[in-house]
């Protein structure tokens, strides 16, 4: 199904000077001691298998002795810059346990496992080739979603903090059938909201392995959230269905939950709730959003064919003729989010006047 929806290969788009200035203003752009290309100099690798002895599509990299020490020290400094003040005070307590390279997908990231030797706690971060559309996706997630995003950029290297959660495909395969009815209703509700959020902000390719399920223990039950972890397909594809997770076959078990447990009127209510929450976040962060969307509207992050197709799809879907005038993907996104914001303000103004 996805082969028909999506292009075979998305190119990497360069970081413009305007976007670099924006990232510098918000402390995303900072000097780091290692580059993506440095990690490509591994001398050997072995396949990483999961607990069921299946290929994870990651390989564990090995480096020559004279390079490994320098690379490890540089990665520990990157970890400190990402998560702390960048000083070397706790440097001696960190150990780089593994450097893994992903052979699947567009970004081909490195996954770095860093362990605190005092308590054996560990976490991950990722080193990737910088891509403008992905950075727009990360920033939009930070502004528009309920979640915060931690990343750094330096020249052509992108550093991303790990987003914890159960991978969607693993959850669907191993845990979904064991969930009780109440949990399934919660998951169905969250999928409706996640689907709406991705559609409005034009985040594409949310197949089940590109998001995580996050259980949160409340005092009397376990709640769930669905969170995107891959932002490569921010505002690139021309087919509107790419931005609607419901149309990927990998998500069909979640769609079935929605069909079974959520009434049509409730679906509309959950979508309205999500749009309202996004509008509130836009209002709160309007200065930051204006600067970001100014960068995005001036940037070329898709092909002319994709732009033309998405404008046509959105016009048919929304009946809003303003999409016809959009000249870039940033302009399309700006039009969509302004509609959401305007509708929220108009509705609340009307309610206040009536009160």
Secondary structure by P-SEA (a helix, b strand, c coil): ccccccccbbbbbbbcaaaaaaaaaaccbbbbccccccccccccbbbbbccccccccbbbbbbccccaaaaaaaaaaaaaaacccccccccccccccbbbbbcccccbbbbbbbbccccccccbbbbbcccaaaaaaaaaaaccccbbbbbcccccbbbbcccccccaaaaaacccccccaaaaaaaaaaaaaaaaaaaaacccccccccbbbbbbbcccbbbbbbbbccccccccccccccccccccccaaaaaaaaaccccaaaaaaaaaaaaaaaaaaaaaaaaaaaaaaaaaaacccccaaaaaaaaaaaaaacccccccccccaaaaaaaaaaaaaaaaaaaaaaaaaac
